[in-house]
Amino acid sequence: MTIICNASPLINLACINQFDLLHRLYGEIFIPQAVWREVVVQGVGQPGADEVQRASWIRLVEVANGALVQAFRQELDAGEAEAIVLALELKAELLLMDERLGRDTARHMGLRFIGLIGCLIEAKHKGLITSIKPYLDDLRSGANFRLSSALYRRVLGDEGEL
């Protein structure tokens, strides 16, 4: 299974000391150069930088279609644009991305995607975690993850955790 990841799931999981959850969920993931630069180079000393640099299960891949990346850069940041293009090039089964505009672009391009909350739900369904609530609470407090109260309640309600 080919999984492409944008920066935000990597950084946010590192913020709450759950970086390895992606490895346990998906085995290997692929990131484009722009995501590496954002997390490891520009984010040196920040959550996610050391984790991504040390993770043997993360594969760094260069995007081939620079013209498409540039077209997407009109609306998206470099990491989002390259992650979408890489997902298209590798015919990825899944793109991990939280940003709304990036997800809208991925949808338009016919890509299957989920965000970090979707990863947590999948982890619970696979028995890797027993409850989503502590992770959502940690993301809201420790990672400054933007999550509306309505979505928070809906996810917990759907998962029988209210």
C-alpha positions in Angstrom: 0.0 0.0 0.0 1.4 3.4 -1.0 0.7 6.1 1.6 1.8 9.8 1.0 2.0 12.1 4.0 2.0 15.9 4.3 3.8 17.7 7.1 0.9 18.3 9.5 0.2 14.7 10.6 3.9 14.1 11.1 4.3 17.3 13.2 1.1 16.9 15.2 1.7 13.3 16.1 5.3 14.2 17.2 3.9 17.0 19.4 1.9 14.5 21.4 4.6 11.8 21.4 2.6 9.5 19.1 4.8 9.8 15.9 5.2 6.0 15.6 1.4 5.6 15.2 1.8 6.2 11.5 4.3 3.4 11.2 2.1 1.0 13.2 -0.9 2.0 11.0 0.7 2.0 7.5 4.2 0.5 7.7 6.0 2.6 5.2 5.0 6.1 4.1 6.3 8.4 1.4 7.0 12.1 1.7 8.1 14.6 -1.0 11.2 16.8 -0.7 9.1 19.9 0.3 7.6 18.1 3.3 11.1 17.0 4.3 12.3 20.6 4.0 9.3 21.9 6.0 9.6 19.4 8.8 13.3 18.6 9.0 15.2 21.6 7.6 12.9 24.6 8.4 11.6 22.9 11.5 14.9 22.0 13.0 14.5 21.8 16.8 10.7 21.5 16.5 8.5 18.5 17.0 8.8 16.1 14.1 12.2 17.2 12.8 14.3 14.5 14.6 11.6 11.9 14.3 11.2 12.2 10.5 15.0 12.4 10.0 15.5 9.1 12.1 12.5 7.2 10.8 13.7 4.3 8.6 10.1 3.7 7.5 9.7 7.1 5.9 10.8 7.2 2.2 11.8 10.5 0.7 10.8 10.8 -3.0 11.4 13.6 -5.5 8.4 14.7 -7.4 8.8 14.5 -11.2 6.1 16.8 -12.5 7.4 20.2 -11.4 4.9 22.0 -13.7 1.9 20.5 -11.9 3.5 21.4 -8.5 3.9 25.0 -9.7 0.2 25.1 -10.9 -0.9 23.9 -7.4 1.4 26.4 -5.7 -1.0 29.1 -6.8 -3.3 28.0 -4.0 -1.2 25.6 -1.8 2.0 25.6 0.1 5.0 23.6 -1.3 4.4 20.6 0.9 0.8 20.2 0.1 1.4 20.7 -3.6 4.2 18.2 -3.8 2.3 15.7 -1.6 -0.7 15.8 -4.0 1.5 15.5 -7.1 3.5 12.6 -5.5 0.2 10.8 -4.7 -0.8 11.1 -8.3 2.6 10.0 -9.6 2.8 7.0 -7.3 -0.9 6.2 -7.7 -1.1 6.2 -3.9 -3.9 4.5 -2.2 -4.1 7.2 0.5 -2.9 10.8 1.1 -2.6 12.0 4.7 -3.5 15.7 4.8 -5.4 18.0 7.1 -5.5 21.3 5.3 -8.9 22.0 3.8 -7.7 23.6 0.5 -5.2 20.7 0.0 -8.0 18.2 0.6 -10.3 20.0 -1.8 -7.6 19.8 -4.4 -6.9 16.2 -3.7 -10.6 15.4 -4.0 -10.7 17.3 -7.4 -7.8 15.1 -8.6 -9.6 11.9 -7.6 -7.3 11.1 -4.7 -8.4 9.2 -1.5 -7.3 11.1 1.6 -7.8 11.3 5.3 -6.6 13.6 8.0 -5.1 13.0 11.4 -8.5 12.4 13.0 -9.2 9.8 10.3 -5.9 8.1 11.2 -6.9 8.0 14.8 -10.3 6.5 14.0 -8.5 3.9 11.8 -6.0 3.2 14.6 -8.9 2.6 17.0 -10.7 0.3 14.6 -7.5 -1.7 14.0 -7.1 -2.1 17.8 -3.9 0.0 17.9 -5.4 2.4 20.4 -8.4 1.9 22.7 -9.8 5.4 22.7 -9.6 8.5 20.5 -10.5 11.1 23.2 -7.1 11.3 24.9 -5.4 11.8 21.6 -7.9 14.5 20.5 -7.4 16.2 23.9 -3.6 16.1 23.5 -3.8 17.5 20.0 -6.0 20.3 21.1 -3.8 21.2 24.1 -0.3 20.1 23.2 -0.2 20.6 19.5 -2.6 23.5 19.1 -4.5 21.3 16.6 -7.5 23.2 15.3 -10.6 21.1 16.0 -14.0 22.6 16.4 -16.1 21.6 19.4 -18.8 20.4 17.1 -16.4 18.1 15.2 -14.8 16.9 18.5 -18.3 15.9 19.8 -19.3 14.3 16.5 -16.2 12.2 16.4 -16.4 11.1 20.0 -20.2 10.4 19.6 -19.6 8.4 16.4 -17.0 6.3 18.2 -19.1 5.8 21.4 -16.8 7.9 23.6 -19.2 10.6 24.8 
